[in-house]
Amino acid sequence: MPPKTDPESNPVLLRGTKKHLLDAFEQLKTIFADGGEVLSDSVDAWSERLEQIAQEYRRVVCELETVHGDDSYKTERLNFDKSYCVMRAIALKLQRGNPTPPPPQAPRTVTNIRYPELSLPRFSGRLEDWCVFRDAFDSAIGCRTEISDYEKFQYLNGLVQGDASRIVNSVPVSQDGYRDAWRALKLRYENKRQLVRCHIQALFDTPAMRRESAEELLNLVDRFEQHLAVLKRLGEDTLAWSSLLVFQLSIRLHPNTLREWENHCVRLDSDNVAAVLGGTAEGDEDDDEDDLPSYVRMVNYLQNYARVLQSVGPFRDRDAKPKPVRSAVHVSSPPVSSIPKSPRKCAKCHQDHFLYQCPDFNKLSENQRLEFAKKP
């Protein structure tokens, strides 16, 4: 058997092969439609030829879809499969001894067929993401009987990346390709002990909040909830971890959010103290677990606090914006050297000083100084 052509290097060759297979398939349709001795005398050979063409056509279309990464060939494949089923039914009747098979009905032209647009998570081989991907894919694709294994294989091949993609690509394209690929993925990643350890590690590696915002707070809570949900499905008693989870979640809160949570806890403590000092009935001793804030109560509080942050967020952003600083008008002052100096020449002795500093002027009497000052 000749080796398969690499689709990425020979897409033109693949399209040519597909056209050749469709031409041969149309010829078979004519033979099956006409019936007669040509078909009945060699029904086994024609049936074998039909199977060869169908198998090779499916392989070529699968590789073309892998190259182009779209669903442009799905309508063509559906029409091909309908014609194939009609011809296969005729061949089976002839092989069972029915010499006059009914003529095949022309397949209805199916238009505007759209397969469901599914927003599924991709899987790159990270063990942390396996459970979420497995459950999402199995519920949306794997358990649906109206989707053929061939199409399930195409969906699976389009959603895996990295190491997971190499595992799926190692499975040959065949009728059992989907089941073999899914089994190979489960053999690699379906390990309960490693999954539990991975999600506990991811839970403790969750980064702390960098700023106080509803988005960051909800992302933190959602990551805790996601890992805990997976651990619960894996059989872990996460309800018994309440105090540990409260501590782990607290140390990742923003200081402002942590202060609000601690204030809430202080009010709970005050209620407990008041209940004790007020003489709580002995029957209330069964409610000791309410003395400590549970993880569920903390999550509910943080979700409500996130709503508060969402409500006040626009006003906080408005107040946080720096007010524009008016630039002061700068009046340049002339250099000192350019300022004209006031005249200091003494009118009495013509020296370089003011009149009131002149020794000769100061020797004059008061009347003489007054008379001198009146002179022009």
Contacts in CASP RR format, 6 or more apart in sequence:
PFRMAT RR
TARGET T0000
AUTHOR 0000-0000-0000
METHOD contacts of the structure
MODEL  1
MPPKTDPESNPVLLRGTKKHLLDAFEQLKTIFADGGEVLSDSVDAWSERL
EQIAQEYRRVVCELETVHGDDSYKTERLNFDKSYCVMRAIALKLQRGNPT
PPPPQAPRTVTNIRYPELSLPRFSGRLEDWCVFRDAFDSAIGCRTEISDY
EKFQYLNGLVQGDASRIVNSVPVSQDGYRDAWRALKLRYENKRQLVRCHI
QALFDTPAMRRESAEELLNLVDRFEQHLAVLKRLGEDTLAWSSLLVFQLS
IRLHPNTLREWENHCVRLDSDNVAAVLGGTAEGDEDDDEDDLPSYVRMVN
YLQNYARVLQSVGPFRDRDAKPKPVRSAVHVSSPPVSSIPKSPRKCAKCH
QDHFLYQCPDFNKLSENQRLEFAKKP
4 59 0 8 1.000
4 63 0 8 1.000
5 13 0 8 1.000
5 14 0 8 1.000
7 14 0 8 1.000
7 63 0 8 1.000
7 64 0 8 1.000
7 66 0 8 1.000
7 67 0 8 1.000
8 67 0 8 1.000
11 64 0 8 1.000
11 67 0 8 1.000
11 68 0 8 1.000
14 60 0 8 1.000
14 63 0 8 1.000
14 64 0 8 1.000
14 67 0 8 1.000
15 64 0 8 1.000
17 56 0 8 1.000
17 60 0 8 1.000
18 57 0 8 1.000
18 60 0 8 1.000
18 61 0 8 1.000
18 64 0 8 1.000
21 53 0 8 1.000
21 56 0 8 1.000
21 57 0 8 1.000
21 60 0 8 1.000
22 57 0 8 1.000
22 80 0 8 1.000
24 53 0 8 1.000
25 53 0 8 1.000
25 54 0 8 1.000
25 57 0 8 1.000
25 80 0 8 1.000
25 83 0 8 1.000
28 46 0 8 1.000
28 49 0 8 1.000
28 50 0 8 1.000
28 53 0 8 1.000
28 87 0 8 1.000
29 83 0 8 1.000
29 87 0 8 1.000
29 104 0 8 1.000
31 38 0 8 1.000
31 39 0 8 1.000
31 46 0 8 1.000
32 39 0 8 1.000
32 46 0 8 1.000
32 86 0 8 1.000
32 87 0 8 1.000
32 90 0 8 1.000
32 91 0 8 1.000
32 104 0 8 1.000
33 103 0 8 1.000
33 104 0 8 1.000
35 101 0 8 1.000
35 103 0 8 1.000
39 46 0 8 1.000
39 90 0 8 1.000
39 94 0 8 1.000
40 94 0 8 1.000
40 99 0 8 1.000
43 91 0 8 1.000
43 94 0 8 1.000
43 95 0 8 1.000
44 95 0 8 1.000
46 91 0 8 1.000
47 88 0 8 1.000
47 91 0 8 1.000
47 95 0 8 1.000
50 84 0 8 1.000
50 87 0 8 1.000
50 88 0 8 1.000
50 91 0 8 1.000
54 80 0 8 1.000
54 84 0 8 1.000
57 80 0 8 1.000
58 77 0 8 1.000
58 150 0 8 1.000
58 173 0 8 1.000
59 173 0 8 1.000
61 73 0 8 1.000
61 76 0 8 1.000
61 77 0 8 1.000
62 150 0 8 1.000
62 153 0 8 1.000
62 154 0 8 1.000
62 173 0 8 1.000
63 173 0 8 1.000
64 73 0 8 1.000
65 71 0 8 1.000
65 72 0 8 1.000
65 73 0 8 1.000
65 154 0 8 1.000
66 157 0 8 1.000
69 158 0 8 1.000
71 115 0 8 1.000
74 113 0 8 1.000
74 115 0 8 1.000
75 110 0 8 1.000
75 111 0 8 1.000
75 113 0 8 1.000
78 110 0 8 1.000
78 113 0 8 1.000
79 107 0 8 1.000
79 109 0 8 1.000
79 110 0 8 1.000
82 107 0 8 1.000
82 108 0 8 1.000
82 110 0 8 1.000
83 107 0 8 1.000
86 104 0 8 1.000
86 105 0 8 1.000
86 107 0 8 1.000
87 104 0 8 1.000
90 101 0 8 1.000
90 102 0 8 1.000
90 104 0 8 1.000
93 101 0 8 1.000
94 101 0 8 1.000
115 151 0 8 1.000
118 140 0 8 1.000
118 141 0 8 1.000
118 155 0 8 1.000
120 133 0 8 1.000
120 136 0 8 1.000
120 137 0 8 1.000
120 140 0 8 1.000
120 141 0 8 1.000
120 159 0 8 1.000
121 129 0 8 1.000
121 132 0 8 1.000
121 133 0 8 1.000
121 136 0 8 1.000
121 159 0 8 1.000
122 133 0 8 1.000
122 159 0 8 1.000
122 160 0 8 1.000
122 161 0 8 1.000
123 129 0 8 1.000
123 130 0 8 1.000
123 133 0 8 1.000
123 159 0 8 1.000
123 160 0 8 1.000
123 161 0 8 1.000
123 164 0 8 1.000
124 160 0 8 1.000
124 161 0 8 1.000
124 162 0 8 1.000
124 163 0 8 1.000
124 164 0 8 1.000
124 165 0 8 1.000
125 160 0 8 1.000
125 161 0 8 1.000
125 162 0 8 1.000
125 163 0 8 1.000
125 164 0 8 1.000
125 189 0 8 1.000
127 189 0 8 1.000
127 194 0 8 1.000
127 195 0 8 1.000
127 198 0 8 1.000
128 198 0 8 1.000
128 199 0 8 1.000
128 202 0 8 1.000
130 189 0 8 1.000
130 190 0 8 1.000
130 195 0 8 1.000
131 195 0 8 1.000
131 199 0 8 1.000
131 230 0 8 1.000
131 233 0 8 1.000
131 234 0 8 1.000
132 226 0 8 1.000
132 230 0 8 1.000
133 159 0 8 1.000
134 186 0 8 1.000
134 189 0 8 1.000
134 190 0 8 1.000
137 155 0 8 1.000
137 156 0 8 1.000
137 159 0 8 1.000
141 147 0 8 1.000
141 152 0 8 1.000
141 155 0 8 1.000
141 156 0 8 1.000
142 152 0 8 1.000
147 155 0 8 1.000
149 175 0 8 1.000
149 176 0 8 1.000
149 177 0 8 1.000
149 178 0 8 1.000
149 179 0 8 1.000
150 175 0 8 1.000
150 178 0 8 1.000
152 178 0 8 1.000
153 173 0 8 1.000
153 177 0 8 1.000
153 178 0 8 1.000
153 181 0 8 1.000
156 168 0 8 1.000
156 178 0 8 1.000
156 181 0 8 1.000
156 182 0 8 1.000
157 165 0 8 1.000
157 168 0 8 1.000
157 169 0 8 1.000
157 181 0 8 1.000
160 167 0 8 1.000
160 168 0 8 1.000
160 185 0 8 1.000
164 185 0 8 1.000
164 188 0 8 1.000
164 189 0 8 1.000
167 181 0 8 1.000
167 184 0 8 1.000
167 185 0 8 1.000
167 188 0 8 1.000
168 181 0 8 1.000
168 184 0 8 1.000
168 185 0 8 1.000
170 184 0 8 1.000
171 177 0 8 1.000
171 180 0 8 1.000
171 181 0 8 1.000
171 184 0 8 1.000
174 180 0 8 1.000
189 195 0 8 1.000
192 234 0 8 1.000
195 230 0 8 1.000
195 234 0 8 1.000
196 231 0 8 1.000
196 234 0 8 1.000
196 236 0 8 1.000
199 227 0 8 1.000
199 230 0 8 1.000
199 231 0 8 1.000
199 234 0 8 1.000
200 227 0 8 1.000
200 231 0 8 1.000
202 227 0 8 1.000
203 223 0 8 1.000
203 224 0 8 1.000
203 227 0 8 1.000
203 228 0 8 1.000
203 231 0 8 1.000
203 248 0 8 1.000
204 248 0 8 1.000
206 220 0 8 1.000
206 223 0 8 1.000
206 224 0 8 1.000
206 227 0 8 1.000
206 248 0 8 1.000
206 252 0 8 1.000
207 252 0 8 1.000
208 220 0 8 1.000
208 251 0 8 1.000
208 252 0 8 1.000
208 253 0 8 1.000
208 254 0 8 1.000
209 216 0 8 1.000
209 217 0 8 1.000
209 220 0 8 1.000
209 252 0 8 1.000
209 253 0 8 1.000
209 254 0 8 1.000
209 257 0 8 1.000
210 216 0 8 1.000
210 254 0 8 1.000
211 254 0 8 1.000
212 254 0 8 1.000
212 256 0 8 1.000
212 257 0 8 1.000
212 309 0 8 1.000
213 309 0 8 1.000
213 313 0 8 1.000
214 306 0 8 1.000
214 307 0 8 1.000
214 309 0 8 1.000
214 310 0 8 1.000
214 313 0 8 1.000
216 254 0 8 1.000
217 253 0 8 1.000
217 254 0 8 1.000
217 257 0 8 1.000
217 302 0 8 1.000
217 305 0 8 1.000
217 306 0 8 1.000
217 309 0 8 1.000
218 303 0 8 1.000
218 306 0 8 1.000
220 249 0 8 1.000
220 252 0 8 1.000
220 253 0 8 1.000
221 249 0 8 1.000
221 299 0 8 1.000
221 302 0 8 1.000
221 303 0 8 1.000
221 306 0 8 1.000
224 245 0 8 1.000
224 248 0 8 1.000
224 249 0 8 1.000
224 299 0 8 1.000
225 299 0 8 1.000
228 238 0 8 1.000
228 245 0 8 1.000
231 238 0 8 1.000
232 238 0 8 1.000
238 245 0 8 1.000
241 295 0 8 1.000
242 292 0 8 1.000
242 294 0 8 1.000
242 295 0 8 1.000
242 296 0 8 1.000
243 292 0 8 1.000
243 295 0 8 1.000
245 295 0 8 1.000
245 298 0 8 1.000
246 292 0 8 1.000
246 293 0 8 1.000
246 294 0 8 1.000
246 295 0 8 1.000
246 298 0 8 1.000
249 295 0 8 1.000
249 298 0 8 1.000
249 299 0 8 1.000
249 302 0 8 1.000
250 258 0 8 1.000
250 261 0 8 1.000
250 298 0 8 1.000
253 261 0 8 1.000
253 302 0 8 1.000
257 302 0 8 1.000
257 305 0 8 1.000
260 305 0 8 1.000
261 298 0 8 1.000
261 301 0 8 1.000
261 302 0 8 1.000
261 305 0 8 1.000
264 293 0 8 1.000
264 301 0 8 1.000
265 293 0 8 1.000
268 293 0 8 1.000
272 291 0 8 1.000
275 284 0 8 1.000
344 352 0 8 1.000
344 353 0 8 1.000
344 354 0 8 1.000
345 351 0 8 1.000
345 352 0 8 1.000
346 352 0 8 1.000
346 353 0 8 1.000
346 354 0 8 1.000
346 355 0 8 1.000
346 357 0 8 1.000
346 358 0 8 1.000
346 361 0 8 1.000
347 355 0 8 1.000
348 355 0 8 1.000
348 358 0 8 1.000
348 360 0 8 1.000
348 361 0 8 1.000
348 372 0 8 1.000
349 358 0 8 1.000
349 359 0 8 1.000
349 360 0 8 1.000
349 361 0 8 1.000
351 358 0 8 1.000
355 361 0 8 1.000
356 362 0 8 1.000
361 369 0 8 1.000
361 372 0 8 1.000
364 372 0 8 1.000
END
